[in-house]
């Protein structure tokens, strides 16, 4: 499936859609159910002698070569033919809980507080990278970025319009500094204005240091996600969706897969560098606003920026290594270190619970939950735990240090 093209160097490039295929699957189901005859599915060898399979390949190639892609969201079916309601039977409890919350609690991106930001963010990235992303999937991503915690709070406040700058600045105590409202260049102070600089604060020397550090990770690459100086007046917008932008907007060229692997490998380090760079600019400008004895001069901060960008990613932000199959869990124990028991010390649990769950400690981690549920469903469990609710029994059993 292809979506709208965007121009790169005067030549149109296309990218794969990351949107859900629900409209396409719904249309296919409608076509299947509209048939009155018998339908049989057979596996055909790719690029073989099967006539219908070759015809399907031909049509796919013709569609890919078209200059105007198909928008699958435009596919519609008559009412009553396809039931696309969520399937509730045999679903885990966490999935059912998400459905209930989603139906009753509005997403932050849909509230009035985030509406202005959501619209600007979507339009800006669409114009800059030629993609259309749903802001609701990326607003919460600010808390999982590999950037300083203080910068996360700054970005969150900027999203919901709570940043105390410009016309919202009210000073401290009896002092009211105009530096928080108007920049020495004469423009109103904003987060974007601080991060990109102006005539009064020429950040080009500092930005050059950042670009040099990023270029060391990907020498010779000119993709826009590697050039924060081209991110416009709201330079932090692309940071929320680096992965999606790189996987969808990167040109379809030879060696694309290897390039994306390299970008994925360095993404966390790039986030850390860019976040630290912005966090330093923010702290210097805020210090100048609230400390009259301090003057921020970007040309004198080049050495400081080099030291800041050389800082390694904190250990608590580095994901644990995974095995060859890509599996891994943050709860996996380090090598040569025994895992903590899932239930802690069973002897410290109340007598009814410890007697029922006596065999759980010796069980494998994958089966402990089943043994707990089996014990709770048994008649003995019902009799001996009548003074405790099932919720209390489960909590007392699963919390390692609840009764330590």
C-alpha positions in Angstrom: 0.0 0.0 0.0 1.3 3.4 -1.0 0.4 6.8 0.5 0.9 10.3 -0.7 4.3 11.2 -2.2 6.6 13.9 -1.0 9.4 15.7 -2.9 13.1 15.1 -2.0 15.6 17.0 -4.1 13.1 17.7 -6.8 12.2 14.1 -7.2 9.0 12.5 -5.8 9.5 9.8 -3.3 6.9 7.3 -1.9 6.7 5.7 1.4 4.8 2.8 2.9 1.7 3.5 5.0 1.8 2.7 8.7 -2.0 3.2 9.1 -4.2 0.3 10.2 -5.4 -1.9 7.3 -8.9 -2.1 8.8 -10.7 -0.4 5.8 -8.9 -2.8 3.4 -9.8 -5.9 5.4 -13.4 -4.8 5.8 -13.7 -4.3 2.0 -12.2 -7.7 1.3 -14.6 -9.4 3.8 -17.5 -7.6 2.1 -16.4 -8.9 -1.3 -16.2 -12.4 0.1 -19.6 -12.4 1.8 -21.2 -10.8 -1.3 -20.4 -14.0 -3.3 -23.2 -16.6 -3.5 -21.0 -19.4 -4.8 -18.6 -21.6 -3.0 -15.2 -20.1 -2.3 -12.0 -22.2 -1.9 -8.5 -21.0 -0.9 -5.4 -22.6 -2.3 -1.7 -21.8 -1.8 -0.1 -20.8 -5.1 3.7 -20.8 -5.7 5.0 -17.3 -6.0 6.0 -16.2 -9.6 4.9 -19.6 -10.8 2.5 -20.7 -13.6 -0.7 -19.9 -11.8 -2.7 -17.6 -14.0 -4.6 -15.8 -11.3 -1.6 -15.4 -9.1 0.3 -13.8 -12.0 -2.6 -11.5 -12.7 -2.6 -10.4 -9.1 1.1 -9.6 -9.3 0.6 -7.6 -12.5 -2.2 -5.5 -10.9 0.0 -4.9 -7.8 2.9 -3.7 -9.9 0.6 -1.4 -11.9 -0.8 0.1 -8.7 2.6 0.6 -7.4 3.7 2.5 -10.5 0.8 4.9 -10.4 1.5 8.5 -9.5 -1.6 8.7 -7.4 -1.8 6.2 -4.6 -4.9 4.6 -3.2 -6.2 5.9 0.1 -7.5 2.8 1.8 -9.5 4.9 4.2 -11.8 5.8 1.2 -12.9 2.1 0.9 -16.5 1.8 2.3 -18.9 -1.1 2.5 -22.7 -1.1 3.0 -24.0 -1.2 6.6 -24.7 -4.6 8.1 -22.3 -6.7 5.9 -19.2 -6.7 8.1 -19.2 -6.7 11.9 -16.0 -4.9 12.9 -16.8 -4.6 16.6 -14.1 -5.9 18.9 -14.2 -9.6 19.8 -14.7 -9.9 23.6 -14.7 -13.7 24.1 -11.4 -15.3 25.0 -9.7 -11.9 25.5 -7.3 -11.2 28.4 -8.4 -8.9 31.2 -5.9 -6.2 30.4 -7.3 -5.9 26.8 -10.9 -5.7 28.0 -9.9 -3.0 30.5 -8.3 -1.0 27.7 -11.4 -1.2 25.7 -13.6 0.0 28.6 -11.2 2.9 29.3 -10.9 3.8 25.7 -14.7 4.0 25.3 -15.3 6.0 28.5 -12.2 8.2 28.9 -11.2 10.6 26.1 -7.6 10.6 24.8 -5.5 13.6 25.8 -5.0 14.5 22.2 -8.8 14.9 21.8 -9.3 17.3 24.7 -9.3 21.1 24.3 -6.1 21.4 26.2 -4.1 19.5 23.6 -6.2 20.4 20.5 -4.1 23.4 19.4 -0.9 21.5 19.8 -2.2 18.4 18.1 -3.3 20.3 15.0 0.0 22.2 14.8 2.1 19.1 15.3 0.3 17.1 12.6 0.4 19.9 10.0 4.1 20.7 10.8 5.3 17.2 10.4 3.1 16.7 7.3 4.7 19.7 5.7 8.2 18.8 6.8 8.3 15.1 6.1 5.3 14.4 3.9 3.7 12.0 6.3 0.4 12.1 8.3 0.7 10.9 11.9 -2.0 10.7 14.6 -0.9 13.0 17.5 -2.8 10.8 19.9 -0.2 8.1 19.5 2.8 10.4 20.2 1.7 12.8 23.0 2.5 10.3 25.7 5.8 9.4 24.0 7.4 12.4 25.6 7.7 10.5 28.9 9.6 7.6 27.2 12.1 9.7 25.4 15.8 9.4 26.3 16.2 13.0 27.4 16.7 14.7 30.8 13.6 14.4 33.0 13.4 18.2 33.4 13.2 18.6 29.6 10.3 16.1 29.5 8.4 18.3 31.9 9.2 21.4 29.8 7.9 19.7 26.6 4.8 18.4 28.4 3.9 21.9 29.6 4.4 23.3 26.1 2.0 20.7 24.7 -0.9 21.6 27.0 -0.2 25.4 26.9 1.0 25.6 30.5 4.5 27.0 29.7 5.0 30.2 31.7 6.7 32.3 29.1 5.8 35.3 27.0 2.4 36.7 27.9 2.0 34.0 30.6 5.1 35.1 32.4 4.4 36.7 35.8 7.8 37.0 37.5 8.7 36.0 41.0 7.8 37.9 44.2 8.0 41.6 43.8 10.3 41.3 40.8 8.9 41.2 37.2 11.6 40.7 34.7 10.8 41.5 31.1 13.3 38.8 30.0 10.6 36.2 30.6 8.1 38.0 28.4 10.2 39.6 25.6 13.5 38.5 24.2 16.2 41.3 23.8 15.6 40.9 20.0 12.1 42.3 20.6 10.1 39.1 20.0 7.9 37.3 22.5 9.7 34.6 24.4 8.6 31.0 23.7 10.2 27.5 23.9 10.7 27.4 20.1 12.3 30.9 20.2 14.8 29.7 22.9 15.7 26.5 21.1 16.4 28.0 17.6 17.9 31.3 18.8 17.7 34.8 17.3 19.8 37.9 16.5 20.4 38.4 20.2 21.3 34.8 20.9 23.2 33.4 17.9 23.2 29.6 18.5 25.1 28.6 15.3 28.4 27.8 17.1 26.5 25.5 19.5 24.4 24.0 16.8 27.5 23.2 14.8 28.9 21.2 17.7 25.6 19.2 17.9 25.6 18.5 14.2 29.2 17.4 14.3 28.4 15.0 17.1 25.4 13.6 15.2 27.4 13.3 12.0 29.9 11.1 13.8 27.1 8.6 14.3 26.1 8.6 10.6 28.9 10.1 8.5 27.7 11.5 5.2 24.0 11.0 5.9 21.7 14.0 5.1 18.3 12.7 6.1 16.3 15.4 7.9 16.0 13.6 11.2 19.8 13.9 11.5 19.6 17.7 11.1 17.9 19.4 14.0 18.8 22.8 12.5 16.2 22.1 9.7 13.3 21.3 12.1 11.6 24.7 11.8 10.3 27.0 14.5 9.2 24.2 16.7 12.3 22.0 16.6 11.2 19.5 19.2 8.2 18.3 17.2 10.0 15.6 15.3 11.6 14.2 18.4 8.3 12.7 19.5 8.1 10.5 16.5 11.7 9.8 15.3 11.1 6.1 14.7 7.9 6.6 12.7 9.4 9.4 10.7 12.5 7.4 9.8 10.6 4.2 9.0 7.9 5.9 6.8 9.6 9.0 5.3 13.0 7.6 4.5 13.3 7.4 0.6 12.8 4.0 -1.0 16.4 3.6 -2.2 19.0 0.8 -2.4 20.4 -0.1 1.0 17.4 1.4 2.8 17.1 -1.6 5.2 20.7 -1.3 6.3 20.3 2.5 6.8 17.2 2.0 8.9 19.0 -0.5 11.1 21.8 2.0 11.7 19.3 4.7 12.5 17.5 2.4 15.0 20.8 1.5 16.7 21.7 5.2 17.2 18.2 6.5 17.9 18.6 6.5 21.7 22.0 8.2 21.6 20.7 10.9 19.3 17.7 11.6 21.5 20.1 11.9 24.5 22.3 14.4 22.6 19.5 16.5 21.3 17.7 16.5 24.6 20.8 17.5 26.6 21.5 20.3 24.1 18.0 21.7 24.5 18.1 21.2 28.3 21.3 23.2 28.5 19.9 26.1 26.4 16.7 26.1 28.5 18.7 26.3 31.8 21.0 29.0 30.6 18.1 31.2 29.4 16.1 30.6 32.6 19.1 31.4 34.7 19.5 34.7 32.8 15.8 35.5 33.4 15.9 34.9 37.2 19.5 35.9 37.9 20.4 39.4 36.9 24.1 38.8 37.5 24.3 36.1 34.7 24.4 36.8 31.0 24.1 34.0 28.5 26.6 34.3 25.7 26.4 31.3 23.3 29.9 31.8 21.9 31.4 31.3 25.4 29.5 28.0 25.9 31.0 25.9 23.1 33.3 23.9 25.4 30.4 23.3 27.8 28.2 22.0 25.0 31.0 19.6 23.9 31.2 18.2 27.4 27.4 17.9 27.7 27.1 16.1 24.4 29.9 13.7 25.4 27.9 12.5 28.5 26.8 8.8 28.1 23.3 7.7 28.3 22.4 7.0 32.0 22.3 3.3 32.9 18.7 3.4 33.9 17.7 4.6 30.4 19.7 1.9 28.5 17.4 -1.1 27.6 18.6 -4.5 28.7 20.2 -6.6 25.9 17.9 -9.2 24.2 18.7 -12.7 22.9 19.1 -13.6 19.3 15.3 -13.9 18.9 14.8 -10.3 20.1 13.0 -11.5 23.3 14.0 -10.0 26.6 12.3 -8.5 29.6 13.4 -5.7 32.0 12.5 -8.2 34.7 15.1 -10.8 33.5 17.8 -11.3 36.1 21.4 -10.4 35.1 23.8 -13.2 34.4 25.0 -15.3 37.4 22.4 -13.7 39.6 19.4 -15.6 40.9 15.9 -14.2 40.2 13.8 -13.0 43.1 11.0 -15.4 43.9 7.7 -14.3 42.3 5.8 -14.6 45.6 8.5 -13.8 48.1 8.6 -15.7 51.4 5.3 -17.8 51.6 5.9 -18.4 55.3 5.1 -14.7 55.9 1.7 -14.9 54.3 -1.5 -15.4 56.3 -2.1 -19.1 57.1 -5.0 -19.6 54.7 -3.0 -18.2 51.8 0.3 -19.9 52.6 -1.4 -23.4 53.0 -3.2 -23.0 49.7 -0.1 -21.7 47.8 2.4 -24.0 49.4 3.4 -25.6 46.1 3.7 -22.4 44.1 7.2 -21.5 45.2 8.6 -24.6 43.5 6.7 -24.1 40.3 8.2 -22.6 37.2 7.6 -18.8 36.7 5.3 -19.4 33.7 3.0 -21.7 35.7 2.8 -19.9 39.0 -0.1 -17.7 38.0 -2.1 -20.8 36.8 -1.4 -22.5 40.1 -2.6 -19.5 42.0 -5.9 -19.3 40.0 -6.4 -23.0 40.4 -6.0 -22.8 44.1 -8.4 -19.8 44.3 -11.0 -21.7 42.3 -10.9 -24.8 44.4 -13.7 -25.5 47.0 -11.1 -25.6 49.8 -9.9 -22.2 48.8 -13.5 -20.9 49.0 -14.0 -22.3 52.5 -10.7 -21.4 54.0 -10.6 -17.9 52.6 -14.2 -16.9 53.1 -13.0 -13.9 55.3 -10.8 -12.6 52.5 -11.9 -11.4 49.1 -10.3 -12.9 46.0 -8.7 -9.6 45.3 -7.0 -9.6 48.8 -5.8 -13.2 48.3 -4.2 -12.4 45.0 -2.6 -9.2 46.2 -1.2 -10.8 49.3 0.2 -13.6 47.3 1.8 -11.6 44.5 3.3 -8.7 46.4 6.7 -9.9 47.4 7.2 -7.5 50.4 3.7 -6.9 51.5 4.2 -8.9 54.7 7.9 -8.7 55.0 
